């Protein structure tokens, strides 16, 4: 995890009965500066996607962020504003 981020709750994944990987947990930027390219955690080999996955997320500040999971299992945020929180709840992808 990037030194500029804290993880709240248990950041976790699960493999569900539909063959999907579901992410859960909350990240928060700790410093007054934006965290750019922050690495949250790395998924283990059996649940890594076979192609890069990207989700775009907007919020009421009109800051568009993206969450990326690459084929090496790195779960990364493109940017998170200072003191902003980011929920992984509801993010899922097919593990096939």
Backbone as ProteinMPNN parsed JSONL, in Angstrom:
{"seq_chain_A": "XXXXXXXXXXXXXXXXXXXXXXXXXXXXXXXXXXXXXXXXXXXXXXXXXXXXXXXXXXXXXXXXXXXXXXXXXXXXXXXXXXXXXXXXXXXXXXXX", "coords_chain_A": {"N_chain_A": [[0.841, -1.171, 0.0], [0.454, 2.233, -0.686], [2.303, 4.76, 0.994], [0.903, 7.026, 1.492], [-1.712, 6.452, 1.906], [-4.392, 5.136, 3.881], [-6.006, 2.185, 4.964], [-9.27, 1.382, 5.676], [-11.414, -0.59, 7.686], [-11.592, -4.025, 6.755], [-9.836, -4.424, 3.959], [-10.668, -6.388, 1.371], [-11.158, -9.32, -0.679], [-13.385, -11.495, -2.399], [-14.232, -14.595, -3.861], [-16.999, -15.261, -5.62], [-20.034, -17.328, -6.042], [-20.751, -16.971, -8.677], [-18.496, -16.846, -10.155], [-17.112, -14.493, -9.952], [-14.87, -11.92, -8.822], [-15.101, -10.065, -5.947], [-14.615, -6.9, -4.5], [-14.01, -5.23, -1.366], [-14.04, -2.675, 1.168], [-12.395, 0.319, 2.463], [-10.514, 3.134, 1.493], [-8.406, 5.866, 2.418], [-6.964, 9.025, 1.815], [-4.116, 10.153, 3.496], [-2.462, 12.404, 3.75], [-2.149, 15.99, 3.134], [-1.766, 16.325, 0.513], [-2.599, 15.273, -2.835], [-2.93, 11.825, -3.532], [-1.386, 10.125, -6.026], [-1.563, 7.615, -8.42], [-1.736, 5.596, -6.525], [-1.02, 2.58, -4.917], [-3.11, 0.198, -3.699], [-3.358, -2.532, -2.854], [-2.3, -5.926, -3.614], [-3.722, -8.451, -5.537], [-3.931, -12.007, -5.025], [-2.442, -14.548, -7.137], [-4.396, -16.569, -8.125], [-6.803, -15.112, -8.437], [-6.428, -12.963, -10.093], [-7.121, -10.709, -12.803], [-7.33, -11.599, -16.323], [-7.03, -9.68, -18.211], [-6.371, -6.16, -18.184], [-8.348, -4.212, -15.965], [-10.523, -1.427, -15.674], [-12.158, 1.063, -13.819], [-14.15, 3.945, -13.82], [-14.746, 6.61, -11.642], [-16.764, 9.096, -10.391], [-17.336, 11.953, -8.272], [-19.083, 14.199, -5.999], [-17.424, 16.411, -6.105], [-16.701, 16.668, -8.619], [-14.407, 15.457, -9.411], [-12.881, 13.165, -11.37], [-12.004, 9.908, -11.005], [-10.036, 6.929, -11.359], [-10.05, 3.418, -10.924], [-7.816, 0.831, -11.174], [-7.143, -2.513, -12.029], [-4.54, -4.512, -12.674], [-2.973, -7.108, -14.73], [-1.083, -8.211, -13.089], [-2.249, -8.149, -10.697], [-2.255, -5.815, -9.221], [-3.981, -3.388, -7.426], [-4.975, -0.261, -8.041], [-5.37, 3.286, -7.546], [-5.977, 6.045, -9.653], [-5.893, 8.667, -8.793], [-6.432, 10.284, -5.69], [-8.098, 12.64, -3.854], [-6.833, 14.931, -1.361], [-7.392, 13.864, 1.912], [-9.674, 12.527, 1.086], [-12.082, 9.863, 0.856], [-12.382, 6.53, -0.403], [-14.402, 4.036, -1.577], [-14.283, 0.547, -2.027], [-16.356, -1.141, -2.182], [-18.747, -2.981, -3.946], [-17.347, -3.168, -6.311], [-16.607, -5.361, -8.84], [-15.485, -8.161, -10.801], [-15.247, -10.519, -13.5], [-13.584, -13.527, -12.968], [-12.826, -15.216, -14.872]], "CA_chain_A": [[0.0, 0.0, 0.0], [1.155, 3.507, -0.752], [2.454, 5.359, 2.324], [0.002, 8.167, 1.59], [-3.072, 5.955, 2.061], [-4.734, 4.216, 4.963], [-7.114, 1.325, 4.589], [-10.211, 1.279, 6.778], [-12.121, -1.856, 7.561], [-10.717, -5.02, 6.151], [-9.866, -4.463, 2.505], [-10.664, -7.825, 1.091], [-11.795, -9.784, -1.893], [-13.932, -12.84, -2.297], [-14.601, -15.239, -5.114], [-18.373, -15.675, -5.367], [-20.557, -18.492, -6.763], [-20.926, -16.624, -10.084], [-17.17, -16.777, -10.781], [-16.659, -13.108, -9.906], [-14.086, -11.443, -7.684], [-15.732, -8.877, -5.367], [-13.743, -6.146, -3.602], [-14.683, -4.491, -0.293], [-13.137, -1.926, 2.032], [-12.354, 1.766, 2.31], [-9.188, 3.753, 1.53], [-8.458, 7.304, 2.659], [-5.685, 9.724, 1.692], [-3.708, 10.615, 4.818], [-1.786, 13.695, 3.774], [-2.865, 17.103, 2.532], [-1.505, 16.283, -0.93], [-3.28, 14.204, -3.541], [-2.192, 10.59, -3.79], [-1.506, 9.826, -7.455], [-1.028, 6.284, -8.724], [-1.609, 4.897, -5.245], [-1.207, 1.141, -4.926], [-3.844, -0.185, -2.502], [-2.914, -3.872, -2.484], [-2.122, -6.819, -4.758], [-4.517, -9.675, -5.466], [-3.149, -13.223, -5.249], [-2.453, -15.069, -8.504], [-5.603, -17.255, -8.61], [-7.951, -14.231, -8.689], [-6.022, -11.816, -10.919], [-7.787, -10.711, -14.111], [-6.464, -11.936, -17.452], [-6.817, -8.413, -18.907], [-6.452, -4.987, -17.304], [-9.716, -3.733, -15.717], [-10.527, -0.026, -15.251], [-13.443, 1.645, -13.453], [-14.12, 5.398, -13.629], [-15.603, 6.987, -10.535], [-16.875, 10.53, -10.162], [-17.988, 12.285, -7.01], [-19.716, 15.516, -6.034], [-16.433, 17.463, -6.356], [-16.454, 16.556, -10.061], [-13.102, 14.841, -9.651], [-13.035, 11.835, -11.946], [-10.906, 9.029, -10.629], [-10.171, 5.587, -11.902], [-9.474, 2.292, -10.207], [-7.285, -0.12, -12.147], [-6.575, -3.792, -11.575], [-3.788, -5.021, -13.82], [-2.818, -8.567, -14.788], [-0.211, -8.619, -11.983], [-3.079, -8.103, -9.498], [-2.138, -4.545, -8.498], [-5.201, -2.585, -7.349], [-4.431, 1.093, -7.954], [-6.185, 4.461, -7.814], [-5.251, 7.029, -10.455], [-5.699, 9.83, -7.922], [-7.417, 10.462, -4.633], [-7.905, 13.981, -3.301], [-6.394, 14.982, 0.036], [-8.383, 13.499, 2.928], [-10.856, 11.894, 0.488], [-12.263, 8.434, 1.067], [-12.739, 5.799, -1.606], [-14.943, 2.719, -1.238], [-14.143, -0.535, -3.0], [-17.582, -1.923, -2.137], [-19.503, -3.04, -5.19], [-16.493, -3.378, -7.484], [-16.469, -6.797, -9.102], [-15.133, -8.537, -12.174], [-15.213, -11.948, -13.759], [-12.24, -14.087, -12.817], [-12.583, -16.099, -16.03]], "C_chain_A": [[0.885, 1.232, 0.0], [1.194, 4.137, 0.637], [1.496, 6.519, 2.552], [-1.453, 7.74, 1.815], [-3.207, 5.096, 3.3], [-5.9, 3.38, 4.47], [-7.977, 1.128, 5.833], [-11.074, 0.052, 6.588], [-11.149, -2.85, 6.968], [-10.864, -4.927, 4.643], [-9.715, -5.923, 2.142], [-11.3, -8.091, -0.262], [-12.457, -11.104, -1.56], [-14.29, -13.318, -3.685], [-15.994, -15.794, -4.905], [-18.795, -16.858, -6.247], [-20.759, -18.235, -8.255], [-19.601, -16.541, -10.836], [-16.62, -15.368, -10.838], [-15.788, -12.871, -8.677], [-14.749, -10.148, -7.225], [-14.752, -8.218, -4.41], [-14.586, -5.429, -2.558], [-13.621, -3.743, 0.508], [-13.121, -0.45, 1.682], [-10.909, 2.236, 2.409], [-9.37, 5.243, 1.761], [-7.064, 7.891, 2.509], [-5.337, 10.336, 3.045], [-3.151, 12.028, 4.823], [-2.663, 14.77, 3.146], [-2.652, 17.165, 1.026], [-2.3, 15.144, -1.548], [-2.375, 12.994, -3.681], [-2.429, 10.222, -5.253], [-0.861, 8.477, -7.718], [-0.843, 5.441, -7.48], [-1.916, 3.41, -5.394], [-1.886, 0.735, -3.627], [-3.392, -1.542, -1.974], [-2.76, -4.686, -3.751], [-2.933, -8.087, -4.54], [-3.616, -10.887, -5.667], [-3.377, -13.776, -6.663], [-3.768, -15.727, -8.931], [-6.783, -16.342, -8.949], [-7.582, -12.968, -9.478], [-6.743, -11.865, -12.262], [-6.806, -11.05, -15.225], [-6.231, -10.74, -18.37], [-6.983, -7.275, -17.9], [-7.904, -4.523, -17.192], [-9.644, -2.311, -15.18], [-11.962, 0.405, -14.963], [-13.241, 3.143, -13.276], [-15.146, 5.766, -12.583], [-15.598, 8.498, -10.405], [-17.493, 10.765, -8.795], [-18.52, 13.71, -7.089], [-18.728, 16.671, -6.206], [-16.065, 17.524, -7.837], [-15.051, 16.053, -10.383], [-13.351, 13.437, -10.183], [-11.79, 11.032, -11.61], [-11.082, 7.713, -11.346], [-9.477, 4.595, -10.984], [-9.052, 1.296, -11.266], [-6.825, -1.377, -11.431], [-5.864, -4.362, -12.784], [-3.602, -6.529, -13.721], [-1.845, -9.101, -13.742], [-0.951, -8.535, -10.649], [-2.986, -6.816, -8.704], [-3.439, -3.765, -8.583], [-4.751, -1.159, -7.065], [-5.49, 2.145, -8.238], [-5.364, 5.432, -8.639], [-4.945, 8.258, -9.619], [-6.781, 9.809, -6.863], [-7.101, 11.791, -3.967], [-7.496, 13.899, -1.836], [-7.571, 14.744, 0.965], [-9.655, 12.878, 2.362], [-10.886, 10.412, 0.824], [-12.713, 7.791, -0.238], [-13.19, 4.406, -1.199], [-14.721, 1.741, -2.38], [-15.402, -1.384, -3.068], [-18.314, -1.855, -3.467], [-18.661, -3.213, -6.439], [-16.295, -4.888, -7.65], [-16.097, -7.027, -10.555], [-15.098, -10.045, -12.291], [-13.787, -12.438, -13.656], [-11.895, -15.004, -13.98], [-11.947, -15.357, -17.171]], "O_chain_A": [[1.945, 1.249, 0.625], [0.215, 4.053, 1.378], [1.3, 6.948, 3.689], [-2.334, 8.594, 1.905], [-2.266, 4.42, 3.715], [-6.69, 3.834, 3.643], [-7.483, 0.759, 6.899], [-11.424, -0.304, 5.463], [-9.993, -2.515, 6.713], [-11.9, -5.306, 4.097], [-8.768, -6.597, 2.548], [-11.89, -7.212, -0.89], [-12.129, -11.747, -0.563], [-14.613, -12.525, -4.569], [-16.175, -16.706, -4.099], [-18.025, -17.33, -7.084], [-20.923, -19.183, -9.023], [-19.579, -16.204, -12.02], [-15.763, -15.066, -11.668], [-15.941, -13.523, -7.644], [-14.94, -9.232, -8.025], [-14.125, -8.897, -3.597], [-15.732, -5.063, -2.82], [-12.453, -4.129, 0.523], [-13.758, -0.023, 0.72], [-10.165, 1.801, 3.288], [-10.375, 5.821, 1.347], [-6.091, 7.329, 3.012], [-6.185, 10.971, 3.672], [-3.342, 12.77, 5.787], [-3.772, 14.498, 2.688], [-3.286, 17.966, 0.34], [-2.636, 14.171, -0.874], [-1.176, 13.136, -3.923], [-3.574, 10.03, -5.662], [0.264, 8.227, -7.285], [0.102, 4.658, -7.39], [-2.954, 3.035, -5.938], [-1.307, 0.905, -2.554], [-3.081, -1.684, -0.792], [-3.053, -4.201, -4.844], [-2.843, -8.72, -3.488], [-2.634, -10.807, -6.406], [-4.395, -13.491, -7.293], [-4.226, -15.453, -10.04], [-7.681, -16.758, -9.681], [-8.357, -12.013, -9.516], [-6.957, -12.949, -12.806], [-5.604, -10.822, -15.096], [-5.337, -10.774, -19.216], [-7.663, -7.427, -16.885], [-8.613, -4.447, -18.196], [-8.806, -2.01, -14.33], [-12.868, 0.148, -15.756], [-12.27, 3.569, -12.651], [-16.283, 5.296, -12.624], [-14.534, 9.112, -10.318], [-18.108, 9.863, -8.226], [-18.418, 14.356, -8.132], [-19.152, 17.805, -6.432], [-15.229, 18.326, -8.251], [-14.571, 16.212, -11.505], [-13.969, 12.615, -9.506], [-10.667, 11.443, -11.904], [-12.153, 7.42, -11.878], [-8.46, 4.896, -10.359], [-9.833, 0.954, -12.154], [-6.201, -1.318, -10.371], [-6.491, -4.662, -13.8], [-4.023, -7.152, -12.746], [-1.781, -10.31, -13.523], [-0.374, -8.81, -9.596], [-3.57, -6.717, -7.625], [-3.945, -3.508, -9.675], [-4.215, -0.869, -5.995], [-6.388, 1.938, -9.055], [-4.181, 5.629, -8.365], [-3.859, 8.828, -9.723], [-7.905, 9.37, -7.11], [-5.964, 12.035, -3.563], [-7.781, 12.913, -1.156], [-8.626, 15.36, 0.813], [-10.629, 12.717, 3.096], [-9.848, 9.79, 1.049], [-13.347, 8.436, -1.073], [-12.443, 3.676, -0.547], [-14.942, 2.065, -3.547], [-15.508, -2.261, -3.925], [-18.475, -0.777, -4.04], [-19.209, -3.39, -7.527], [-15.875, -5.585, -6.727], [-16.361, -6.194, -11.423], [-14.937, -10.756, -11.299], [-12.876, -11.819, -14.206], [-10.777, -15.515, -14.055], [-11.677, -15.947, -18.217]]}, "name": "protein", "num_of_chains": 1, "seq": "XXXXXXXXXXXXXXXXXXXXXXXXXXXXXXXXXXXXXXXXXXXXXXXXXXXXXXXXXXXXXXXXXXXXXXXXXXXXXXXXXXXXXXXXXXXXXXXX"}
